[in-house]
Amino acid sequence: MSAAAADEFTVFLAGDVMTGRGIDQALAQPSSPELYESYVRDARDYLRLAERTSGPVPVPVPADWVWGDALAELDRVAPALRIVNLETAITTHDRPWPRKGIHYRMHPANLDCLTAARLDCCVLANNHVIDWGYDGLAQTLASLQQAGIRTAGAGARLDEAHAPAVLPLGDGRRLLVFAVATGSSGVPAAWAATGHRAGVALLPAPGQSAAEQLAARVAAQRQPGDRVIVSIHWGGNWGTRIPRGHRAFAHRLIDLGAADLVHGHSSHHPLPAEVHRGRLVLYGCGDLINDYEGIGTRGDLRSDLGCLYFATLARSDGSLRSLWIVPLQMRRLRLGPPDPDARDWLHQLLSIGGRGFGTSLEEHPEGGWRLAYASPR
């Protein structure tokens, strides 16, 4: 192994993994199917929509079904760590959060759906983790702990919600994953963790003061040699414009030395990436797994395409060595290769949006794209 290769590691990142509703109904131990949505009252309807659109789903599907071709890609790359935003409660509790339009849950008996992908960390600072109340959150945390999957961004008290997931990198080094959410992503203000109440790590707004407070928390936990990812659930579900405040917040975290990589999510579709002072900013990773087949597009935007992000960072300083993006498409509630039109749409979305950030996409020899960017001086 060369000296350069020894001084780097690869981490797998993805956006929203939503294994509730239709996906939970397709698994071996589905939850009770009743929903409390305006138009859909039975979670099995989402399964039926997927089948109507793409063909029959062999219910009950095996635990690894939804990951499809993603598992082969993960095995091929063999990243040091695997991190996703889990946007589903894992619970049997049946009292939904009042006056909330959408509630996601997966039965704890279906946890092998997550362990099939050998996930190391699930980020929980998002707008669905408390869909089934604080009891549902407690069961979610306990279920993931029992499965050996670390969490960040939610906890029984404020200090637990703010604490990072600590992941080993070998040679005594660690990767710290801090997770926060903003109200703009739909997180109710009542979900904010406090000193005496469970909840999520909720930012009042992604401004300079919030960046400095988060940087102070990072500094208090960081040891020499640690690398840091800050995972942020922010912004609306649809739209291609990156808010100016999001960009300023990400830059400030990097400038303060608080983040080697910013992992953004909330939008149902991927958003462009940027490299600031040699550090990667993923403004929106999009949905990787959802049950939206048959719902249709949102104007020109679509949510059936997800991406696997393989970011290779320097162990010594956290700078980006490379980013490989592998696009996949959901069909029959399973990830597979995108059709040519879908792939072209996503390439155009990321390429056009990246121009203002000085990034572009190049074809990767093993499929997907490599992020091209100007190296910092």
C-alpha positions as CSV (number, residue, x, y, z in Angstrom):
1,M,0.0,0.0,0.0
2,S,1.3,3.4,-0.9
3,A,1.8,6.2,1.6
4,A,-1.0,8.1,0.0
5,A,-3.4,5.2,0.2
6,A,-2.5,4.6,3.8
7,D,-3.4,8.2,4.6
8,E,-7.0,7.9,3.5
9,F,-10.3,6.2,4.2
10,T,-13.7,5.9,2.4
11,V,-17.0,6.5,4.0
12,F,-20.4,5.7,2.5
13,L,-23.1,8.3,2.9
14,A,-26.7,8.4,1.8
15,G,-29.7,10.6,2.3
16,D,-33.1,9.6,3.6
17,V,-33.8,5.9,4.2
18,M,-37.5,5.6,4.7
19,T,-38.4,2.0,5.5
20,G,-41.9,2.6,6.9
21,R,-45.4,2.4,5.3
22,G,-45.2,0.5,2.0
23,I,-41.8,-1.0,2.5
24,D,-42.6,-2.1,6.1
25,Q,-45.7,-3.8,4.7
26,A,-43.6,-5.7,2.2
27,L,-41.3,-7.0,4.8
28,A,-41.7,-10.2,6.9
29,Q,-43.2,-8.6,10.0
30,P,-45.3,-5.6,9.0
31,S,-46.7,-3.1,11.4
32,S,-50.4,-2.5,11.7
33,P,-51.2,-0.8,8.4
34,E,-53.5,2.1,9.6
35,L,-52.3,5.6,8.6
36,Y,-53.5,9.0,9.6
37,E,-52.9,10.9,6.4
38,S,-55.3,13.1,4.5
39,Y,-55.7,10.8,1.5
40,V,-54.1,7.4,2.4
41,R,-55.4,5.4,5.4
42,D,-53.8,2.1,4.8
43,A,-50.0,1.6,4.4
44,R,-50.6,-1.3,2.0
45,D,-51.9,1.2,-0.5
46,Y,-48.3,2.4,-1.1
47,L,-47.3,-1.2,-1.8
48,R,-50.1,-1.5,-4.3
49,L,-49.1,1.8,-6.0
50,A,-45.6,0.5,-6.4
51,E,-46.9,-2.8,-7.9
52,R,-49.2,-0.9,-10.2
53,T,-46.3,1.2,-11.5
54,S,-43.5,-1.3,-11.8
55,G,-44.8,-4.8,-11.3
56,P,-45.4,-7.4,-8.6
57,V,-43.4,-7.3,-5.3
58,P,-42.8,-10.8,-3.9
59,V,-44.3,-10.2,-0.5
60,P,-42.9,-11.0,2.0
61,V,-39.6,-9.8,0.6
62,P,-36.3,-10.9,2.1
63,A,-34.6,-8.4,4.5
64,D,-32.1,-7.2,1.9
65,W,-34.7,-6.7,-0.9
66,V,-34.9,-2.9,-0.8
67,W,-31.2,-2.4,-1.1
68,G,-31.0,-4.3,-4.3
69,D,-27.9,-3.4,-6.4
70,A,-26.7,-1.1,-3.6
71,L,-25.3,-4.1,-1.7
72,A,-23.0,-5.2,-4.5
73,E,-21.7,-1.6,-4.9
74,L,-21.1,-1.5,-1.1
75,D,-19.2,-4.8,-1.2
76,R,-17.2,-3.7,-4.2
77,V,-16.0,-0.4,-2.6
78,A,-15.8,-1.8,1.0
79,P,-16.0,1.6,2.7
80,A,-14.6,1.9,6.2
81,L,-18.0,3.2,7.5
82,R,-21.6,3.4,6.4
83,I,-23.8,6.3,7.4
84,V,-27.4,7.1,6.4
85,N,-30.2,9.4,7.6
86,L,-32.9,7.0,9.0
87,E,-36.2,8.8,8.5
88,T,-38.4,6.2,10.1
89,A,-39.3,5.3,13.7
90,I,-38.7,1.7,14.6
91,T,-41.5,1.0,17.0
92,T,-44.7,-0.9,17.8
93,H,-46.3,2.1,19.5
94,D,-49.5,3.1,17.8
95,R,-50.3,6.6,19.0
96,P,-49.2,9.1,16.2
97,W,-47.9,12.6,16.9
98,P,-51.1,14.8,16.9
99,R,-51.8,17.1,13.9
100,K,-48.8,15.8,11.9
101,G,-49.7,14.8,8.3
102,I,-47.3,11.9,7.8
103,H,-46.1,9.2,10.2
104,Y,-43.4,6.6,9.3
105,R,-42.7,3.5,11.3
106,M,-41.1,0.1,10.8
107,H,-41.8,-2.9,13.0
108,P,-38.7,-3.7,15.2
109,A,-38.9,-7.3,13.9
110,N,-37.8,-5.9,10.5
111,L,-34.5,-4.5,11.8
112,D,-32.7,-7.0,9.6
113,C,-33.7,-4.7,6.7
114,L,-31.1,-2.2,8.1
115,T,-28.5,-4.7,9.3
116,A,-28.5,-6.3,5.8
117,A,-26.7,-3.2,4.6
118,R,-24.2,-3.4,7.6
119,L,-24.9,0.2,8.6
120,D,-22.6,1.7,11.2
121,C,-24.5,4.8,12.0
122,C,-28.1,6.1,11.6
123,V,-28.6,9.8,11.9
124,L,-31.9,10.5,13.7
125,A,-32.1,14.3,13.7
126,N,-35.0,14.6,11.3
127,N,-38.8,15.2,11.1
128,H,-40.0,11.6,11.3
129,V,-38.1,10.0,14.2
130,I,-40.7,11.0,16.8
131,D,-43.8,10.4,14.6
132,W,-45.0,7.9,17.1
133,G,-44.2,9.9,20.2
134,Y,-41.4,9.9,22.8
135,D,-42.1,6.2,23.5
136,G,-41.6,5.5,19.8
137,L,-38.3,7.4,19.9
138,A,-37.2,5.4,23.0
139,Q,-37.9,2.1,21.2
140,T,-36.2,3.3,18.1
141,L,-33.0,4.1,20.1
142,A,-33.1,0.8,22.0
143,S,-33.7,-1.2,18.8
144,L,-30.8,0.4,16.9
145,Q,-28.5,-0.1,20.0
146,Q,-29.5,-3.7,20.2
147,A,-28.6,-4.1,16.5
148,G,-25.2,-2.6,17.1
149,I,-26.0,0.5,15.0
150,R,-24.8,3.8,16.5
151,T,-27.0,6.9,16.4
152,A,-26.6,10.6,16.4
153,G,-29.0,13.6,16.7
154,A,-31.6,12.2,19.1
155,G,-31.6,11.0,22.6
156,A,-33.4,10.8,26.0
157,R,-32.0,14.2,27.0
158,L,-30.3,17.2,25.4
159,D,-26.8,15.9,26.1
160,E,-27.5,12.6,24.4
161,A,-29.1,14.3,21.4
162,H,-26.1,16.5,21.0
163,A,-23.5,13.7,21.5
164,P,-21.7,12.4,18.4
165,A,-21.7,8.9,17.2
166,V,-18.1,7.7,17.7
167,L,-17.0,5.3,15.0
168,P,-13.6,3.6,14.8
169,L,-11.3,4.3,11.9
170,G,-8.4,2.1,13.0
171,D,-5.0,3.0,14.2
172,G,-6.6,4.7,17.2
173,R,-8.4,7.2,15.1
174,R,-12.1,8.0,15.3
175,L,-14.8,9.5,13.1
176,L,-17.3,11.6,15.1
177,V,-20.7,12.1,13.5
178,F,-22.7,15.1,14.9
179,A,-26.3,15.4,13.7
180,V,-28.6,18.4,13.9
181,A,-31.9,19.4,12.2
182,T,-33.6,22.7,11.4
183,G,-37.2,23.7,11.6
184,S,-37.2,24.3,7.8
185,S,-37.1,20.5,7.3
186,G,-40.5,20.1,9.1
187,V,-39.2,19.2,12.6
188,P,-41.8,20.4,15.1
189,A,-40.4,22.8,17.7
190,A,-41.8,20.6,20.4
191,W,-39.4,17.8,19.3
192,A,-36.3,19.8,20.5
193,A,-34.5,17.8,23.2
194,T,-34.1,19.6,26.5
195,G,-32.3,18.9,29.8
196,H,-35.3,17.0,31.0
197,R,-37.1,15.8,27.9
198,A,-36.2,13.5,25.0
199,G,-36.0,14.8,21.5
200,V,-33.7,15.8,18.6
201,A,-30.8,18.1,18.3
202,L,-32.7,21.1,16.8
203,L,-31.0,24.2,15.5
204,P,-33.0,27.4,15.9
205,A,-31.6,28.6,12.6
206,P,-28.4,27.8,10.6
207,G,-26.7,31.2,11.4
208,Q,-23.4,32.3,12.6
209,S,-24.2,31.9,16.3
210,A,-25.5,28.4,15.7
211,A,-22.4,27.5,13.8
212,E,-20.2,28.8,16.6
213,Q,-22.2,26.8,19.2
214,L,-21.9,23.6,17.2
215,A,-18.2,24.2,16.7
216,A,-17.8,24.5,20.4
217,R,-19.5,21.2,21.0
218,V,-17.3,19.6,18.4
219,A,-14.2,21.0,20.0
220,A,-15.3,19.7,23.4
221,Q,-15.5,16.1,22.0
222,R,-12.7,16.0,19.5
223,Q,-9.4,14.3,20.2
224,P,-6.2,14.7,18.2
225,G,-6.5,12.7,15.0
226,D,-10.3,12.6,15.0
227,R,-12.2,13.3,11.8
228,V,-15.7,14.9,11.9
229,I,-18.8,14.7,9.8
230,V,-21.7,17.1,10.6
231,S,-25.0,15.7,9.3
232,I,-27.8,18.3,8.8
233,H,-31.5,17.8,8.0
234,W,-32.5,21.1,6.5
235,G,-34.6,22.8,3.9
236,G,-37.8,21.7,2.1
237,N,-38.5,18.5,0.3
238,W,-38.5,20.0,-3.2
239,G,-36.5,22.7,-5.1
240,T,-33.1,23.1,-6.6
241,R,-32.0,26.3,-5.1
242,I,-29.5,26.1,-2.3
243,P,-30.4,28.7,0.4
244,R,-27.7,31.3,0.9
245,G,-27.9,30.6,4.6
246,H,-27.1,26.9,4.2
247,R,-24.0,27.6,2.2
248,A,-22.8,30.2,4.7
249,F,-23.4,27.8,7.6
250,A,-21.5,25.0,5.9
251,H,-18.6,27.3,5.1
252,R,-18.5,28.6,8.6
253,L,-18.4,25.2,10.1
254,I,-15.5,24.3,7.9
255,D,-13.7,27.6,8.5
256,L,-14.0,27.0,12.2
257,G,-12.4,23.6,11.8
258,A,-15.6,21.9,13.1
259,A,-16.4,19.8,10.0
260,D,-14.3,17.7,7.6
261,L,-17.5,17.0,5.7
262,V,-21.0,18.4,5.8
263,H,-23.7,15.7,5.1
264,G,-27.0,17.5,4.1
265,H,-30.3,15.9,3.5
266,S,-34.1,16.5,3.5
267,S,-34.8,17.1,-0.2
268,H,-36.5,14.2,-1.9
269,H,-34.0,14.5,-4.7
270,P,-30.2,15.0,-4.8
271,L,-28.7,18.5,-4.8
272,P,-25.3,19.7,-6.1
273,A,-22.1,19.3,-4.1
274,E,-19.4,21.8,-3.3
275,V,-15.8,21.6,-2.1
276,H,-14.9,24.4,0.3
277,R,-11.3,24.8,1.4
278,G,-10.8,21.2,0.4
279,R,-13.7,19.9,2.4
280,L,-16.8,18.3,0.9
281,V,-20.3,19.8,1.3
282,L,-23.2,17.6,0.2
283,Y,-26.1,20.1,0.4
284,G,-28.8,17.4,-0.2
285,C,-28.2,13.7,-0.7
286,G,-31.9,13.0,-1.7
287,D,-33.9,10.0,-0.8
288,L,-32.2,6.7,-1.2
289,I,-35.1,4.4,-0.1
290,N,-38.7,5.4,-0.1
291,D,-42.2,4.1,-1.1
292,Y,-43.1,6.9,-3.5
293,E,-43.5,4.7,-6.6
294,G,-46.8,5.5,-8.3
295,I,-47.1,8.9,-6.6
296,G,-45.6,10.7,-9.7
297,T,-43.2,13.6,-10.1
298,R,-43.2,17.0,-8.6
299,G,-43.1,19.2,-11.7
300,D,-39.7,18.5,-13.3
301,L,-38.4,16.9,-10.0
302,R,-38.5,13.2,-9.2
303,S,-37.9,11.2,-6.0
304,D,-37.3,7.7,-7.4
305,L,-33.6,8.3,-7.9
306,G,-31.1,8.0,-5.1
307,C,-27.4,8.1,-4.9
308,L,-24.6,6.2,-3.1
309,Y,-21.9,8.7,-2.1
310,F,-18.4,7.2,-1.5
311,A,-16.3,10.0,-0.1
312,T,-12.6,9.3,0.3
313,L,-10.9,11.6,2.9
314,A,-7.4,12.1,4.1
315,R,-6.9,10.7,7.6
316,S,-4.3,13.4,8.4
317,D,-6.5,16.5,7.8
318,G,-9.9,15.4,6.5
319,S,-9.5,16.9,3.1
320,L,-11.4,15.4,0.2
321,R,-9.4,13.0,-2.0
322,S,-12.3,11.9,-4.2
323,L,-16.1,11.5,-4.4
324,W,-17.8,8.7,-6.3
325,I,-21.5,9.1,-6.9
326,V,-23.5,6.0,-7.9
327,P,-27.1,6.7,-9.0
328,L,-29.8,4.1,-8.5
329,Q,-33.5,3.9,-9.1
330,M,-36.4,2.4,-7.1
331,R,-38.5,-0.1,-8.9
332,R,-40.8,-2.6,-7.1
333,L,-39.5,-1.1,-3.9
334,R,-35.9,-2.2,-4.8
335,L,-32.8,-0.3,-5.8
336,G,-31.5,-1.0,-9.3
337,P,-29.7,0.8,-12.2
338,P,-31.5,3.9,-13.5
339,D,-33.0,4.0,-16.9
340,P,-31.2,6.3,-19.4
341,D,-33.7,9.1,-19.2
342,A,-33.6,9.1,-15.4
343,R,-29.8,9.0,-15.3
344,D,-29.6,11.9,-17.8
345,W,-32.1,13.9,-15.7
346,L,-30.0,13.5,-12.6
347,H,-26.8,14.2,-14.3
348,Q,-28.2,17.5,-15.7
349,L,-29.6,18.5,-12.3
350,L,-26.3,18.0,-10.5
351,S,-24.1,19.4,-13.3
352,I,-26.1,22.6,-13.9
353,G,-26.5,23.2,-10.1
354,G,-22.8,22.6,-9.5
355,R,-21.6,25.2,-11.9
356,G,-22.0,28.0,-9.4
357,F,-20.0,25.9,-6.9
358,G,-17.1,25.2,-9.3
359,T,-18.0,21.4,-9.4
360,S,-18.9,19.2,-12.3
361,L,-19.4,15.5,-13.0
362,E,-17.0,13.2,-14.9
363,E,-17.8,9.6,-15.9
364,H,-16.4,7.1,-13.5
365,P,-14.8,4.1,-15.1
366,E,-16.8,1.7,-12.9
367,G,-20.1,3.5,-13.5
368,G,-21.7,6.6,-12.0
369,W,-19.7,9.8,-11.7
370,R,-16.7,11.3,-10.1
371,L,-16.9,14.8,-8.7
372,A,-14.5,17.2,-10.4
373,Y,-13.5,20.4,-8.6
374,A,-10.6,22.8,-8.4
375,S,-8.1,21.9,-5.7
376,P,-7.6,24.5,-3.0
377,R,-4.5,26.7,-3.4
